Amino acid sequence: MDVYLFADAGSMVNTNSKETMKWTNLKADGGIGAALTIKKFRRFNAIKPVTLRCDFPLLINSVPAAEGDYFKLRYVIGIGRTF
């Protein structure tokens, strides 16, 4: 099991019907995460290792419209690693 701190930032491009591009505001978050890599599946040793991960972005710079807290317990659960 790996435990890590992370920070992410990014922006998206919106294209309208006139093919003009508009960048969105920068979105960023940071928090703590954990990744568990399962390398052996008992009888299924030929299967490649699988990584289960859980990220907890504790601080974000842009909150959804229905929320008002920049610092709140949020989570993302995934299979595999991005990097």
PyMOL Python script that loads the backbone (N, CA, C, O; Angstrom):
from pymol import cmd

cmd.read_pdbstr("""\
ATOM      1  N   MET A   1       0.847  -1.174   0.000  1.00  0.00           N
ATOM      2  CA  MET A   1       0.000   0.000   0.000  1.00  0.00           C
ATOM      3  C   MET A   1       0.891   1.235   0.000  1.00  0.00           C
ATOM      4  O   MET A   1       1.867   1.307   0.747  1.00  0.00           O
ATOM      5  N   ASP A   2       0.553   2.194  -0.835  1.00  0.00           N
ATOM      6  CA  ASP A   2       1.248   3.484  -0.902  1.00  0.00           C
ATOM      7  C   ASP A   2       0.305   4.574  -0.427  1.00  0.00           C
ATOM      8  O   ASP A   2      -0.864   4.602  -0.812  1.00  0.00           O
ATOM      9  N   VAL A   3       0.811   5.473   0.408  1.00  0.00           N
ATOM     10  CA  VAL A   3       0.054   6.652   0.847  1.00  0.00           C
ATOM     11  C   VAL A   3       0.804   7.870   0.319  1.00  0.00           C
ATOM     12  O   VAL A   3       2.033   7.919   0.381  1.00  0.00           O
ATOM     13  N   TYR A   4       0.067   8.860  -0.204  1.00  0.00           N
ATOM     14  CA  TYR A   4       0.715   9.995  -0.847  1.00  0.00           C
ATOM     15  C   TYR A   4      -0.103  11.267  -0.671  1.00  0.00           C
ATOM     16  O   TYR A   4      -1.304  11.224  -0.404  1.00  0.00           O
ATOM     17  N   LEU A   5       0.575  12.395  -0.827  1.00  0.00           N
ATOM     18  CA  LEU A   5      -0.075  13.706  -0.925  1.00  0.00           C
ATOM     19  C   LEU A   5      -0.123  14.076  -2.393  1.00  0.00           C
ATOM     20  O   LEU A   5       0.775  13.710  -3.151  1.00  0.00           O
ATOM     21  N   PHE A   6      -1.151  14.794  -2.808  1.00  0.00           N
ATOM     22  CA  PHE A   6      -1.243  15.174  -4.213  1.00  0.00           C
ATOM     23  C   PHE A   6      -1.800  16.587  -4.360  1.00  0.00           C
ATOM     24  O   PHE A   6      -2.442  17.126  -3.458  1.00  0.00           O
ATOM     25  N   ALA A   7      -1.535  17.158  -5.514  1.00  0.00           N
ATOM     26  CA  ALA A   7      -2.109  18.441  -5.925  1.00  0.00           C
ATOM     27  C   ALA A   7      -2.352  18.343  -7.428  1.00  0.00           C
ATOM     28  O   ALA A   7      -1.477  17.897  -8.170  1.00  0.00           O
ATOM     29  N   ASP A   8      -3.513  18.749  -7.869  1.00  0.00           N
ATOM     30  CA  ASP A   8      -3.895  18.699  -9.275  1.00  0.00           C
ATOM     31  C   ASP A   8      -4.387  20.072  -9.712  1.00  0.00           C
ATOM     32  O   ASP A   8      -4.954  20.819  -8.915  1.00  0.00           O
ATOM     33  N   ALA A   9      -4.170  20.394 -10.960  1.00  0.00           N
ATOM     34  CA  ALA A   9      -4.698  21.633 -11.521  1.00  0.00           C
ATOM     35  C   ALA A   9      -4.933  21.421 -13.013  1.00  0.00           C
ATOM     36  O   ALA A   9      -4.226  20.648 -13.659  1.00  0.00           O
ATOM     37  N   GLY A  10      -5.927  22.109 -13.546  1.00  0.00           N
ATOM     38  CA  GLY A  10      -6.201  21.983 -14.969  1.00  0.00           C
ATOM     39  C   GLY A  10      -7.279  22.941 -15.433  1.00  0.00           C
ATOM     40  O   GLY A  10      -7.945  23.595 -14.630  1.00  0.00           O
ATOM     41  N   SER A  11      -7.437  23.010 -16.739  1.00  0.00           N
ATOM     42  CA  SER A  11      -8.427  23.861 -17.371  1.00  0.00           C
ATOM     43  C   SER A  11      -8.967  23.119 -18.589  1.00  0.00           C
ATOM     44  O   SER A  11      -8.290  22.256 -19.148  1.00  0.00           O
ATOM     45  N   MET A  12     -10.177  23.456 -18.996  1.00  0.00           N
ATOM     46  CA  MET A  12     -10.789  22.817 -20.155  1.00  0.00           C
ATOM     47  C   MET A  12     -11.081  23.865 -21.227  1.00  0.00           C
ATOM     48  O   MET A  12     -11.155  25.062 -20.946  1.00  0.00           O
ATOM     49  N   VAL A  13     -11.243  23.391 -22.449  1.00  0.00           N
ATOM     50  CA  VAL A  13     -11.577  24.274 -23.566  1.00  0.00           C
ATOM     51  C   VAL A  13     -13.002  23.968 -24.011  1.00  0.00           C
ATOM     52  O   VAL A  13     -13.358  22.813 -24.239  1.00  0.00           O
ATOM     53  N   ASN A  14     -13.805  25.010 -24.129  1.00  0.00           N
ATOM     54  CA  ASN A  14     -15.155  24.880 -24.668  1.00  0.00           C
ATOM     55  C   ASN A  14     -15.163  25.439 -26.085  1.00  0.00           C
ATOM     56  O   ASN A  14     -14.617  26.513 -26.338  1.00  0.00           O
ATOM     57  N   THR A  15     -15.782  24.709 -27.006  1.00  0.00           N
ATOM     58  CA  THR A  15     -15.889  25.160 -28.395  1.00  0.00           C
ATOM     59  C   THR A  15     -17.367  25.351 -28.723  1.00  0.00           C
ATOM     60  O   THR A  15     -18.170  24.441 -28.520  1.00  0.00           O
ATOM     61  N   ASN A  16     -17.728  26.531 -29.231  1.00  0.00           N
ATOM     62  CA  ASN A  16     -19.128  26.764 -29.583  1.00  0.00           C
ATOM     63  C   ASN A  16     -19.368  26.442 -31.055  1.00  0.00           C
ATOM     64  O   ASN A  16     -18.473  25.951 -31.743  1.00  0.00           O
ATOM     65  N   SER A  17     -20.568  26.717 -31.528  1.00  0.00           N
ATOM     66  CA  SER A  17     -20.937  26.370 -32.905  1.00  0.00           C
ATOM     67  C   SER A  17     -20.133  27.144 -33.952  1.00  0.00           C
ATOM     68  O   SER A  17     -20.060  26.718 -35.105  1.00  0.00           O
ATOM     69  N   LYS A  18     -19.536  28.265 -33.573  1.00  0.00           N
ATOM     70  CA  LYS A  18     -18.724  29.055 -34.510  1.00  0.00           C
ATOM     71  C   LYS A  18     -17.256  28.639 -34.470  1.00  0.00           C
ATOM     72  O   LYS A  18     -16.398  29.321 -35.030  1.00  0.00           O
ATOM     73  N   GLU A  19     -16.969  27.509 -33.802  1.00  0.00           N
ATOM     74  CA  GLU A  19     -15.617  26.967 -33.723  1.00  0.00           C
ATOM     75  C   GLU A  19     -14.649  27.879 -32.969  1.00  0.00           C
ATOM     76  O   GLU A  19     -13.438  27.760 -33.153  1.00  0.00           O
ATOM     77  N   THR A  20     -15.143  28.776 -32.136  1.00  0.00           N
ATOM     78  CA  THR A  20     -14.247  29.575 -31.311  1.00  0.00           C
ATOM     79  C   THR A  20     -14.034  28.849 -29.980  1.00  0.00           C
ATOM     80  O   THR A  20     -14.954  28.268 -29.405  1.00  0.00           O
ATOM     81  N   MET A  21     -12.799  28.908 -29.523  1.00  0.00           N
ATOM     82  CA  MET A  21     -12.446  28.205 -28.283  1.00  0.00           C
ATOM     83  C   MET A  21     -12.374  29.187 -27.128  1.00  0.00           C
ATOM     84  O   MET A  21     -11.881  30.306 -27.270  1.00  0.00           O
ATOM     85  N   LYS A  22     -12.883  28.740 -25.963  1.00  0.00           N
ATOM     86  CA  LYS A  22     -12.832  29.564 -24.760  1.00  0.00           C
ATOM     87  C   LYS A  22     -12.335  28.688 -23.616  1.00  0.00           C
ATOM     88  O   LYS A  22     -12.901  27.629 -23.347  1.00  0.00           O
ATOM     89  N   TRP A  23     -11.273  29.133 -22.942  1.00  0.00           N
ATOM     90  CA  TRP A  23     -10.721  28.398 -21.813  1.00  0.00           C
ATOM     91  C   TRP A  23     -11.544  28.665 -20.561  1.00  0.00           C
ATOM     92  O   TRP A  23     -11.987  29.790 -20.330  1.00  0.00           O
ATOM     93  N   THR A  24     -11.748  27.626 -19.753  1.00  0.00           N
ATOM     94  CA  THR A  24     -12.435  27.793 -18.472  1.00  0.00           C
ATOM     95  C   THR A  24     -11.429  28.285 -17.429  1.00  0.00           C
ATOM     96  O   THR A  24     -10.222  28.284 -17.670  1.00  0.00           O
ATOM     97  N   ASN A  25     -11.936  28.704 -16.277  1.00  0.00           N
ATOM     98  CA  ASN A  25     -11.062  29.098 -15.184  1.00  0.00           C
ATOM     99  C   ASN A  25     -10.278  27.887 -14.684  1.00  0.00           C
ATOM    100  O   ASN A  25     -10.730  26.750 -14.819  1.00  0.00           O
ATOM    101  N   LEU A  26      -9.118  28.134 -14.114  1.00  0.00           N
ATOM    102  CA  LEU A  26      -8.281  27.069 -13.590  1.00  0.00           C
ATOM    103  C   LEU A  26      -8.951  26.404 -12.392  1.00  0.00           C
ATOM    104  O   LEU A  26      -9.406  27.085 -11.473  1.00  0.00           O
ATOM    105  N   LYS A  27      -9.011  25.083 -12.405  1.00  0.00           N
ATOM    106  CA  LYS A  27      -9.542  24.291 -11.293  1.00  0.00           C
ATOM    107  C   LYS A  27      -8.366  23.593 -10.627  1.00  0.00           C
ATOM    108  O   LYS A  27      -7.489  23.070 -11.313  1.00  0.00           O
ATOM    109  N   ALA A  28      -8.338  23.577  -9.301  1.00  0.00           N
ATOM    110  CA  ALA A  28      -7.234  22.946  -8.578  1.00  0.00           C
ATOM    111  C   ALA A  28      -7.752  22.306  -7.304  1.00  0.00           C
ATOM    112  O   ALA A  28      -8.746  22.746  -6.726  1.00  0.00           O
ATOM    113  N   ASP A  29      -7.058  21.256  -6.875  1.00  0.00           N
ATOM    114  CA  ASP A  29      -7.383  20.613  -5.611  1.00  0.00           C
ATOM    115  C   ASP A  29      -6.119  19.989  -5.032  1.00  0.00           C
ATOM    116  O   ASP A  29      -5.102  19.867  -5.715  1.00  0.00           O
ATOM    117  N   GLY A  30      -6.196  19.602  -3.786  1.00  0.00           N
ATOM    118  CA  GLY A  30      -5.072  18.957  -3.124  1.00  0.00           C
ATOM    119  C   GLY A  30      -5.575  18.133  -1.962  1.00  0.00           C
ATOM    120  O   GLY A  30      -6.610  18.441  -1.371  1.00  0.00           O
ATOM    121  N   GLY A  31      -4.837  17.079  -1.634  1.00  0.00           N
ATOM    122  CA  GLY A  31      -5.266  16.235  -0.529  1.00  0.00           C
ATOM    123  C   GLY A  31      -4.348  15.056  -0.313  1.00  0.00           C
ATOM    124  O   GLY A  31      -3.154  15.114  -0.607  1.00  0.00           O
ATOM    125  N   ILE A  32      -4.920  13.986   0.204  1.00  0.00           N
ATOM    126  CA  ILE A  32      -4.184  12.774   0.528  1.00  0.00           C
ATOM    127  C   ILE A  32      -4.827  11.597  -0.201  1.00  0.00           C
ATOM    128  O   ILE A  32      -6.031  11.595  -0.455  1.00  0.00           O
ATOM    129  N   GLY A  33      -4.014  10.600  -0.534  1.00  0.00           N
ATOM    130  CA  GLY A  33      -4.533   9.435  -1.236  1.00  0.00           C
ATOM    131  C   GLY A  33      -3.823   8.166  -0.813  1.00  0.00           C
ATOM    132  O   GLY A  33      -2.781   8.202  -0.160  1.00  0.00           O
ATOM    133  N   ALA A  34      -4.408   7.044  -1.198  1.00  0.00           N
ATOM    134  CA  ALA A  34      -3.823   5.737  -0.918  1.00  0.00           C
ATOM    135  C   ALA A  34      -4.061   4.829  -2.111  1.00  0.00           C
ATOM    136  O   ALA A  34      -5.108   4.889  -2.756  1.00  0.00           O
ATOM    137  N   ALA A  35      -3.068   3.981  -2.397  1.00  0.00           N
ATOM    138  CA  ALA A  35      -3.174   3.028  -3.497  1.00  0.00           C
ATOM    139  C   ALA A  35      -2.738   1.653  -3.003  1.00  0.00           C
ATOM    140  O   ALA A  35      -1.677   1.503  -2.397  1.00  0.00           O
ATOM    141  N   LEU A  36      -3.569   0.660  -3.269  1.00  0.00           N
ATOM    142  CA  LEU A  36      -3.293  -0.720  -2.884  1.00  0.00           C
ATOM    143  C   LEU A  36      -3.128  -1.538  -4.156  1.00  0.00           C
ATOM    144  O   LEU A  36      -4.056  -1.629  -4.959  1.00  0.00           O
ATOM    145  N   THR A  37      -1.955  -2.134  -4.346  1.00  0.00           N
ATOM    146  CA  THR A  37      -1.691  -2.956  -5.520  1.00  0.00           C
ATOM    147  C   THR A  37      -1.787  -4.423  -5.131  1.00  0.00           C
ATOM    148  O   THR A  37      -1.078  -4.887  -4.238  1.00  0.00           O
ATOM    149  N   ILE A  38      -2.666  -5.145  -5.808  1.00  0.00           N
ATOM    150  CA  ILE A  38      -2.851  -6.578  -5.577  1.00  0.00           C
ATOM    151  C   ILE A  38      -2.089  -7.298  -6.680  1.00  0.00           C
ATOM    152  O   ILE A  38      -2.421  -7.178  -7.859  1.00  0.00           O
ATOM    153  N   LYS A  39      -1.060  -8.048  -6.284  1.00  0.00           N
ATOM    154  CA  LYS A  39      -0.191  -8.693  -7.268  1.00  0.00           C
ATOM    155  C   LYS A  39      -0.512 -10.158  -7.487  1.00  0.00           C
ATOM    156  O   LYS A  39      -0.227 -10.693  -8.558  1.00  0.00           O
ATOM    157  N   LYS A  40      -1.099 -10.823  -6.499  1.00  0.00           N
ATOM    158  CA  LYS A  40      -1.404 -12.243  -6.642  1.00  0.00           C
ATOM    159  C   LYS A  40      -2.858 -12.479  -6.264  1.00  0.00           C
ATOM    160  O   LYS A  40      -3.328 -11.990  -5.237  1.00  0.00           O
ATOM    161  N   PHE A  41      -3.564 -13.230  -7.097  1.00  0.00           N
ATOM    162  CA  PHE A  41      -4.975 -13.528  -6.888  1.00  0.00           C
ATOM    163  C   PHE A  41      -5.171 -15.018  -6.580  1.00  0.00           C
ATOM    164  O   PHE A  41      -6.010 -15.671  -7.200  1.00  0.00           O
ATOM    165  N   ARG A  42      -4.422 -15.544  -5.652  1.00  0.00           N
ATOM    166  CA  ARG A  42      -4.496 -16.967  -5.275  1.00  0.00           C
ATOM    167  C   ARG A  42      -4.330 -17.869  -6.483  1.00  0.00           C
ATOM    168  O   ARG A  42      -3.204 -18.055  -6.945  1.00  0.00           O
ATOM    169  N   ARG A  43      -5.396 -18.431  -7.010  1.00  0.00           N
ATOM    170  CA  ARG A  43      -5.306 -19.358  -8.148  1.00  0.00           C
ATOM    171  C   ARG A  43      -5.017 -18.649  -9.462  1.00  0.00           C
ATOM    172  O   ARG A  43      -4.533 -19.280 -10.401  1.00  0.00           O
ATOM    173  N   PHE A  44      -5.298 -17.364  -9.554  1.00  0.00           N
ATOM    174  CA  PHE A  44      -5.182 -16.624 -10.815  1.00  0.00           C
ATOM    175  C   PHE A  44      -3.871 -15.839 -10.869  1.00  0.00           C
ATOM    176  O   PHE A  44      -3.896 -14.616 -11.000  1.00  0.00           O
ATOM    177  N   ASN A  45      -2.745 -16.509 -10.774  1.00  0.00           N
ATOM    178  CA  ASN A  45      -1.439 -15.844 -10.764  1.00  0.00           C
ATOM    179  C   ASN A  45      -1.060 -15.241 -12.111  1.00  0.00           C
ATOM    180  O   ASN A  45      -0.158 -14.405 -12.164  1.00  0.00           O
ATOM    181  N   ALA A  46      -1.712 -15.633 -13.194  1.00  0.00           N
ATOM    182  CA  ALA A  46      -1.378 -15.114 -14.521  1.00  0.00           C
ATOM    183  C   ALA A  46      -1.976 -13.724 -14.770  1.00  0.00           C
ATOM    184  O   ALA A  46      -1.626 -13.069 -15.752  1.00  0.00           O
ATOM    185  N   ILE A  47      -2.863 -13.276 -13.901  1.00  0.00           N
ATOM    186  CA  ILE A  47      -3.490 -11.959 -14.068  1.00  0.00           C
ATOM    187  C   ILE A  47      -2.493 -10.860 -13.694  1.00  0.00           C
ATOM    188  O   ILE A  47      -1.753 -10.991 -12.719  1.00  0.00           O
ATOM    189  N   LYS A  48      -2.481  -9.778 -14.476  1.00  0.00           N
ATOM    190  CA  LYS A  48      -1.607  -8.643 -14.189  1.00  0.00           C
ATOM    191  C   LYS A  48      -2.028  -7.979 -12.880  1.00  0.00           C
ATOM    192  O   LYS A  48      -3.193  -8.070 -12.492  1.00  0.00           O
ATOM    193  N   PRO A  49      -1.100  -7.316 -12.195  1.00  0.00           N
ATOM    194  CA  PRO A  49      -1.446  -6.633 -10.935  1.00  0.00           C
ATOM    195  C   PRO A  49      -2.529  -5.569 -11.146  1.00  0.00           C
ATOM    196  O   PRO A  49      -2.576  -4.914 -12.187  1.00  0.00           O
ATOM    197  N   VAL A  50      -3.384  -5.411 -10.155  1.00  0.00           N
ATOM    198  CA  VAL A  50      -4.470  -4.425 -10.179  1.00  0.00           C
ATOM    199  C   VAL A  50      -4.245  -3.445  -9.033  1.00  0.00           C
ATOM    200  O   VAL A  50      -3.925  -3.849  -7.915  1.00  0.00           O
ATOM    201  N   THR A  51      -4.412  -2.164  -9.314  1.00  0.00           N
ATOM    202  CA  THR A  51      -4.258  -1.140  -8.283  1.00  0.00           C
ATOM    203  C   THR A  51      -5.609  -0.515  -7.979  1.00  0.00           C
ATOM    204  O   THR A  51      -6.284  -0.012  -8.876  1.00  0.00           O
ATOM    205  N   LEU A  52      -5.994  -0.549  -6.727  1.00  0.00           N
ATOM    206  CA  LEU A  52      -7.200   0.131  -6.246  1.00  0.00           C
ATOM    207  C   LEU A  52      -6.734   1.376  -5.517  1.00  0.00           C
ATOM    208  O   LEU A  52      -5.831   1.315  -4.683  1.00  0.00           O
ATOM    209  N   ARG A  53      -7.351   2.507  -5.831  1.00  0.00           N
ATOM    210  CA  ARG A  53      -6.906   3.740  -5.185  1.00  0.00           C
ATOM    211  C   ARG A  53      -8.079   4.551  -4.681  1.00  0.00           C
ATOM    212  O   ARG A  53      -9.198   4.441  -5.182  1.00  0.00           O
ATOM    213  N   CYS A  54      -7.802   5.361  -3.688  1.00  0.00           N
ATOM    214  CA  CYS A  54      -8.802   6.250  -3.110  1.00  0.00           C
ATOM    215  C   CYS A  54      -8.127   7.582  -2.825  1.00  0.00           C
ATOM    216  O   CYS A  54      -7.155   7.640  -2.073  1.00  0.00           O
ATOM    217  N   ASP A  55      -8.636   8.645  -3.421  1.00  0.00           N
ATOM    218  CA  ASP A  55      -8.092   9.988  -3.223  1.00  0.00           C
ATOM    219  C   ASP A  55      -9.093  10.824  -2.445  1.00  0.00           C
ATOM    220  O   ASP A  55     -10.300  10.744  -2.674  1.00  0.00           O
ATOM    221  N   PHE A  56      -8.580  11.624  -1.529  1.00  0.00           N
ATOM    222  CA  PHE A  56      -9.402  12.516  -0.718  1.00  0.00           C
ATOM    223  C   PHE A  56      -8.970  13.958  -0.970  1.00  0.00           C
ATOM    224  O   PHE A  56      -8.095  14.463  -0.267  1.00  0.00           O
ATOM    225  N   PRO A  57      -9.573  14.645  -1.976  1.00  0.00           N
ATOM    226  CA  PRO A  57      -9.236  16.056  -2.204  1.00  0.00           C
ATOM    227  C   PRO A  57      -9.881  16.911  -1.106  1.00  0.00           C
ATOM    228  O   PRO A  57     -11.087  17.156  -1.128  1.00  0.00           O
ATOM    229  N   LEU A  58      -9.079  17.351  -0.167  1.00  0.00           N
ATOM    230  CA  LEU A  58      -9.608  18.065   0.996  1.00  0.00           C
ATOM    231  C   LEU A  58      -9.852  19.547   0.721  1.00  0.00           C
ATOM    232  O   LEU A  58     -10.734  20.152   1.331  1.00  0.00           O
ATOM    233  N   LEU A  59      -9.086  20.132  -0.182  1.00  0.00           N
ATOM    234  CA  LEU A  59      -9.189  21.560  -0.462  1.00  0.00           C
ATOM    235  C   LEU A  59      -9.316  21.765  -1.963  1.00  0.00           C
ATOM    236  O   LEU A  59      -8.492  21.261  -2.726  1.00  0.00           O
ATOM    237  N   ILE A  60     -10.340  22.500  -2.400  1.00  0.00           N
ATOM    238  CA  ILE A  60     -10.512  22.821  -3.816  1.00  0.00           C
ATOM    239  C   ILE A  60     -10.653  24.333  -3.969  1.00  0.00           C
ATOM    240  O   ILE A  60     -11.093  25.010  -3.040  1.00  0.00           O
ATOM    241  N   ASN A  61     -10.284  24.868  -5.132  1.00  0.00           N
ATOM    242  CA  ASN A  61     -10.337  26.314  -5.320  1.00  0.00           C
ATOM    243  C   ASN A  61     -11.646  26.798  -5.935  1.00  0.00           C
ATOM    244  O   ASN A  61     -11.892  28.004  -5.970  1.00  0.00           O
ATOM    245  N   SER A  62     -12.489  25.893  -6.418  1.00  0.00           N
ATOM    246  CA  SER A  62     -13.753  26.277  -7.037  1.00  0.00           C
ATOM    247  C   SER A  62     -14.807  25.248  -6.632  1.00  0.00           C
ATOM    248  O   SER A  62     -14.742  24.091  -7.047  1.00  0.00           O
ATOM    249  N   VAL A  63     -15.764  25.666  -5.833  1.00  0.00           N
ATOM    250  CA  VAL A  63     -16.774  24.722  -5.334  1.00  0.00           C
ATOM    251  C   VAL A  63     -17.948  24.615  -6.304  1.00  0.00           C
ATOM    252  O   VAL A  63     -18.239  25.566  -7.030  1.00  0.00           O
ATOM    253  N   PRO A  64     -18.634  23.450  -6.323  1.00  0.00           N
ATOM    254  CA  PRO A  64     -19.857  23.339  -7.125  1.00  0.00           C
ATOM    255  C   PRO A  64     -20.917  24.340  -6.658  1.00  0.00           C
ATOM    256  O   PRO A  64     -20.859  24.811  -5.523  1.00  0.00           O
ATOM    257  N   ALA A  65     -21.868  24.663  -7.506  1.00  0.00           N
ATOM    258  CA  ALA A  65     -22.870  25.693  -7.214  1.00  0.00           C
ATOM    259  C   ALA A  65     -23.694  25.373  -5.970  1.00  0.00           C
ATOM    260  O   ALA A  65     -24.084  26.288  -5.244  1.00  0.00           O
ATOM    261  N   ALA A  66     -23.966  24.098  -5.708  1.00  0.00           N
ATOM    262  CA  ALA A  66     -24.822  23.723  -4.585  1.00  0.00           C
ATOM    263  C   ALA A  66     -24.069  23.682  -3.252  1.00  0.00           C
ATOM    264  O   ALA A  66     -24.693  23.546  -2.199  1.00  0.00           O
ATOM    265  N   GLU A  67     -22.746  23.798  -3.285  1.00  0.00           N
ATOM    266  CA  GLU A  67     -21.952  23.727  -2.066  1.00  0.00           C
ATOM    267  C   GLU A  67     -21.310  25.075  -1.775  1.00  0.00           C
ATOM    268  O   GLU A  67     -21.172  25.921  -2.658  1.00  0.00           O
ATOM    269  N   GLY A  68     -20.922  25.256  -0.524  1.00  0.00           N
ATOM    270  CA  GLY A  68     -20.268  26.500  -0.159  1.00  0.00           C
ATOM    271  C   GLY A  68     -18.947  26.317   0.551  1.00  0.00           C
ATOM    272  O   GLY A  68     -18.287  27.298   0.894  1.00  0.00           O
ATOM    273  N   ASP A  69     -18.542  25.051   0.781  1.00  0.00           N
ATOM    274  CA  ASP A  69     -17.325  24.776   1.535  1.00  0.00           C
ATOM    275  C   ASP A  69     -16.157  24.478   0.609  1.00  0.00           C
ATOM    276  O   ASP A  69     -16.237  23.588  -0.237  1.00  0.00           O
ATOM    277  N   TYR A  70     -15.063  25.233   0.774  1.00  0.00           N
ATOM    278  CA  TYR A  70     -13.846  24.964   0.022  1.00  0.00           C
ATOM    279  C   TYR A  70     -13.060  23.822   0.664  1.00  0.00           C
ATOM    280  O   TYR A  70     -12.332  23.104  -0.023  1.00  0.00           O
ATOM    281  N   PHE A  71     -13.206  23.654   1.981  1.00  0.00           N
ATOM    282  CA  PHE A  71     -12.524  22.603   2.718  1.00  0.00           C
ATOM    283  C   PHE A  71     -13.580  21.641   3.232  1.00  0.00           C
ATOM    284  O   PHE A  71     -14.345  21.980   4.135  1.00  0.00           O
ATOM    285  N   LYS A  72     -13.627  20.436   2.660  1.00  0.00           N
ATOM    286  CA  LYS A  72     -14.661  19.457   2.994  1.00  0.00           C
ATOM    287  C   LYS A  72     -14.140  18.061   2.650  1.00  0.00           C
ATOM    288  O   LYS A  72     -13.293  17.914   1.768  1.00  0.00           O
ATOM    289  N   LEU A  73     -14.642  17.038   3.341  1.00  0.00           N
ATOM    290  CA  LEU A  73     -14.229  15.674   3.035  1.00  0.00           C
ATOM    291  C   LEU A  73     -14.933  15.207   1.762  1.00  0.00           C
ATOM    292  O   LEU A  73     -16.153  15.043   1.733  1.00  0.00           O
ATOM    293  N   ARG A  74     -14.135  14.996   0.710  1.00  0.00           N
ATOM    294  CA  ARG A  74     -14.624  14.467  -0.564  1.00  0.00           C
ATOM    295  C   ARG A  74     -13.766  13.258  -0.907  1.00  0.00           C
ATOM    296  O   ARG A  74     -12.703  13.081  -0.312  1.00  0.00           O
ATOM    297  N   TYR A  75     -14.193  12.422  -1.846  1.00  0.00           N
ATOM    298  CA  TYR A  75     -13.387  11.258  -2.198  1.00  0.00           C
ATOM    299  C   TYR A  75     -13.611  10.850  -3.651  1.00  0.00           C
ATOM    300  O   TYR A  75     -14.646  11.134  -4.254  1.00  0.00           O
ATOM    301  N   VAL A  76     -12.603  10.177  -4.183  1.00  0.00           N
ATOM    302  CA  VAL A  76     -12.635   9.603  -5.521  1.00  0.00           C
ATOM    303  C   VAL A  76     -12.049   8.200  -5.402  1.00  0.00           C
ATOM    304  O   VAL A  76     -10.950   8.029  -4.874  1.00  0.00           O
ATOM    305  N   ILE A  77     -12.776   7.197  -5.889  1.00  0.00           N
ATOM    306  CA  ILE A  77     -12.314   5.823  -5.858  1.00  0.00           C
ATOM    307  C   ILE A  77     -12.068   5.374  -7.299  1.00  0.00           C
ATOM    308  O   ILE A  77     -12.893   5.618  -8.179  1.00  0.00           O
ATOM    309  N   GLY A  78     -10.935   4.720  -7.534  1.00  0.00           N
ATOM    310  CA  GLY A  78     -10.604   4.313  -8.893  1.00  0.00           C
ATOM    311  C   GLY A  78      -9.858   3.009  -8.958  1.00  0.00           C
ATOM    312  O   GLY A  78      -9.373   2.500  -7.948  1.00  0.00           O
ATOM    313  N   ILE A  79      -9.769   2.469 -10.166  1.00  0.00           N
ATOM    314  CA  ILE A  79      -9.013   1.260 -10.435  1.00  0.00           C
ATOM    315  C   ILE A  79      -7.875   1.646 -11.376  1.00  0.00           C
ATOM    316  O   ILE A  79      -8.113   2.232 -12.431  1.00  0.00           O
ATOM    317  N   GLY A  80      -6.669   1.326 -11.007  1.00  0.00           N
ATOM    318  CA  GLY A  80      -5.502   1.674 -11.815  1.00  0.00           C
ATOM    319  C   GLY A  80      -4.900   2.989 -11.346  1.00  0.00           C
ATOM    320  O   GLY A  80      -5.468   3.691 -10.509  1.00  0.00           O
ATOM    321  N   ARG A  81      -3.743   3.304 -11.901  1.00  0.00           N
ATOM    322  CA  ARG A  81      -3.057   4.539 -11.569  1.00  0.00           C
ATOM    323  C   ARG A  81      -2.925   5.383 -12.812  1.00  0.00           C
ATOM    324  O   ARG A  81      -2.760   4.854 -13.911  1.00  0.00           O
ATOM    325  N   THR A  82      -2.995   6.671 -12.655  1.00  0.00           N
ATOM    326  CA  THR A  82      -2.863   7.569 -13.798  1.00  0.00           C
ATOM    327  C   THR A  82      -1.429   7.702 -14.228  1.00  0.00           C
ATOM    328  O   THR A  82      -1.129   7.650 -15.420  1.00  0.00           O
ATOM    329  N   PHE A  83      -0.538   7.874 -13.278  1.00  0.00           N
ATOM    330  CA  PHE A  83       0.885   8.074 -13.585  1.00  0.00           C
ATOM    331  C   PHE A  83       1.682   6.882 -13.119  1.00  0.00           C
ATOM    332  O   PHE A  83       2.902   6.852 -13.284  1.00  0.00           O
TER     333      PHE A  83
END
""", "prot")
cmd.dss("prot")
cmd.show_as("cartoon", "prot")
cmd.util.cbc("prot")
cmd.orient("prot")
